[in-house]
Amino acid sequence: MTASRRPLIAGNWKMNGLSGDGLTLAAAVADYYKGKGAASFDMLICPPFTLLGAAGGAIEGSGVSLGAQDCHMAEKGAHTGDISIAMLADTGCSHVIVGHSERRTDHGETNEVVCAKAEATNAGGLIAVVCIGETEAERDAGKTLDVVKTQIAGSVPGGATAANTVVAYEPVWAIGTGRTPTSDEVQDVHAFIRSELAGKLGQDHADGIRLLYGGSMNPGNAKELLALADVDGGLIGGASLKPGDFGAIGDSC
Ligand code: PEP
């Protein structure tokens, strides 16, 4: 972490949460964050679409932000089952995760699609959390930096700034597995991401954009990961469903 970038602790609930447990969780996160007073970090929850409205109500006034896990790139129209940025903004969202590896894998989302979604997010005044990261096979083949470089080139909009974009580095093999890269590896990839962003967007934007690490972050490893110079927060899946663990990660900032 670096003083000039305020850390962001973001929870990706994925396809979890009904009105009972989901709202209890949202209220617990709100209580935790309110109890921090003038917290030195930002907190974001990304519940499933079905809970956005109610979860937004549960966190209202707490300072916790609301985000969605995906969006459609079109403004409106004949896209059955999809959700537009205007709809998400209308529900109280300020952030949208785009290009999560589960979207890339389950729905065949390409870098071009992810970039279009990020651009739509920004055009609608919301902040895109653009996810990138290599698979285990790519890592084993020594291609991590090549993959990340291609994903940044293709998925991050040319108009990305610190105000409208967050980048999350999530090694696919670390998501939900309990495995993480070493701290040195995380820092090396994050520093590389920042240098690629500098080449694409200019040094000022690259220095301001927050880079989150995601992949089995938990209360046991958060402090070490969050202390790395180019890690500006975490995108947290499993541990974000346990308010105690999510709060403990916040406390690590
Ligand atoms: C994620 O899916 O974004 C994630 C990081 O999951 P987990 O924390 O469970 O590895």
Boltz pocket constraint, residues with backbone or C-beta under 6 A from the ligand:
constraints:
  - pocket:
      binder: B
      contacts: [[A, 12], [A, 170], [A, 174], [A, 175], [A, 176], [A, 177], [A, 214], [A, 215], [A, 216], [A, 217], [A, 235], [A, 236], [A, 237], [A, 238], [A, 239]]
      max_distance: 6.0
